Amino acid sequence: MIFSLLVLAAAAAHGENVLTEAEKQAGWILLFDGRDSSAWKGTASESFPAGCWTVEDGCLRTRTGPEVKIREDLVSRRTFQDFEMAFEVRLTPGANTGVKYLVQDHIPFWNGHDYAVGFEMQLIDDSHPDARSLNRRAGSLYALFAPAKAAARPIGEWNVGRIVKRGKSVEHWLNGEKVVAYRLDDPSFLDSLKTVRATTRDMSGWTKWDCPVSLQHHAGDVWFRNLKIRRLE
């Protein structure tokens, strides 16, 4: 784990949307190189949903405004079972987004939004009304586990996120702090899934383990960059 943090820190100093030699040797791959969006598709189509996402200044950015009638989450074309994923995200005031994993399905155009269904690391302006619940604050496992501490940087600054899924163990990291840790086979966790709806819906009977990851388009302007992932044995 310490090695991973050192590798990611070195990459941040190296530049945006690139891999260092150490990262390449450790098995990291880029999910976005700052220009090419072909690694991603929409939840409702096989193409990149340019109507609600754009490539801007080396970032994947949500498109918002009255002209955007339909919003789709982005879904990776590659699938992953055990993995470590790293990313940077920047939010505007009132923004609400997330990174999802173990993506099983999608909810077609609910309120004009096609949602990926999976477990979500919530990324939100904690002054947003949805963050009044502790288990919906930045870094949380959405609607299930609250972050152990407030680790988000001020709105407008870049946040560094990391998700580690190895076997039945999952961790969320935000700006170097481990904010959530849980097990997918914990009985209390499995029971709690039955009451969760919205972006996770009823995930208690999920069957897929080799799954895409997803970037949520929900509220406000959001930028993602330095999206990288590596498979874990």
Helices and strands as residue ranges (DSSP letters): H 2-14, H 21-25, E 29-30, E 40-42, E 53-56, E 59-62, E 71-72, E 74-76, E 83-91, E 96-110, E 113-124, G 129-132, G 134-136, E 159-166, E 169-174, E 177-183, H 187-193, E 214-215, E 222-231
